[in-house]
Amino acid sequence: KKKYIYPLICFCLTAAIECLQFLIGFLLNTFYRTSDIDDIILNFTGAVIGLLICRFLPERIKKRFESSH
């Protein structure tokens, strides 16, 4: 289904950022910025919460607006 692609994109983007962060630190021989699995988990969780808000909040606002008129 098409709606399941968005969390997958969020996860891949988060993992790619963390991998890039690790690679840049490795290439520059400095680990000022470290990559951590917690960052991937928290960023993915935040992205999914944002997707859910964008999915359900407009419906609730529309229902509330229609019921008041």
C-alpha positions as CSV (number, residue, x, y, z in Angstrom):
1,K,0.0,0.0,0.0
2,K,1.1,3.5,-0.7
3,K,0.6,4.9,2.9
4,Y,3.2,2.6,4.3
5,I,6.0,4.1,2.1
6,Y,6.2,7.3,4.2
7,P,7.5,5.7,7.4
8,L,9.9,3.7,5.3
9,I,11.2,6.9,3.7
10,C,11.5,8.5,7.2
11,F,13.5,5.6,8.5
12,C,15.8,5.5,5.5
13,L,16.4,9.2,5.6
14,T,17.2,9.1,9.3
15,A,19.6,6.2,8.9
16,A,21.2,7.8,5.9
17,I,21.9,11.0,7.9
18,E,23.4,9.0,10.7
19,C,25.6,7.0,8.4
20,L,26.7,10.2,6.6
21,Q,27.5,11.8,9.9
22,F,29.7,8.7,10.9
23,L,31.4,8.7,7.5
24,I,32.3,12.4,7.6
25,G,33.7,12.0,11.1
26,F,35.7,9.0,9.9
27,L,37.0,10.7,6.8
28,L,38.0,13.9,8.7
29,N,39.5,11.8,11.5
30,T,37.5,13.6,14.0
31,F,34.5,12.3,15.9
32,Y,33.1,15.6,17.1
33,R,29.6,14.3,15.9
34,T,29.0,10.7,16.7
35,S,26.2,8.5,15.4
36,D,24.0,6.7,17.8
37,I,21.1,4.2,17.4
38,D,19.1,6.4,19.9
39,D,19.2,9.2,17.3
40,I,17.7,6.9,14.7
41,I,15.0,5.6,17.0
42,L,14.0,9.1,18.3
43,N,14.1,10.8,14.9
44,F,12.0,8.0,13.4
45,T,9.5,8.1,16.2
46,G,9.2,11.9,15.8
47,A,8.7,11.6,12.1
48,V,6.0,9.0,12.5
49,I,4.2,11.1,15.1
50,G,4.4,14.0,12.7
51,L,2.9,11.8,9.9
52,L,0.1,10.8,12.2
53,I,-0.6,14.4,13.2
54,C,-0.7,15.4,9.5
55,R,-3.0,12.5,8.7
56,F,-5.6,12.8,11.5
57,L,-5.6,16.4,12.6
58,P,-7.2,17.9,9.4
59,E,-10.0,15.4,9.7
60,R,-10.7,16.4,13.3
61,I,-10.6,20.1,12.5
62,K,-13.0,19.6,9.5
63,K,-15.5,17.6,11.7
64,R,-15.4,20.3,14.4
65,F,-15.9,23.0,11.9
66,E,-18.8,21.2,10.3
67,S,-20.5,20.5,13.6
68,S,-20.3,24.1,14.7
69,H,-22.1,25.4,11.5
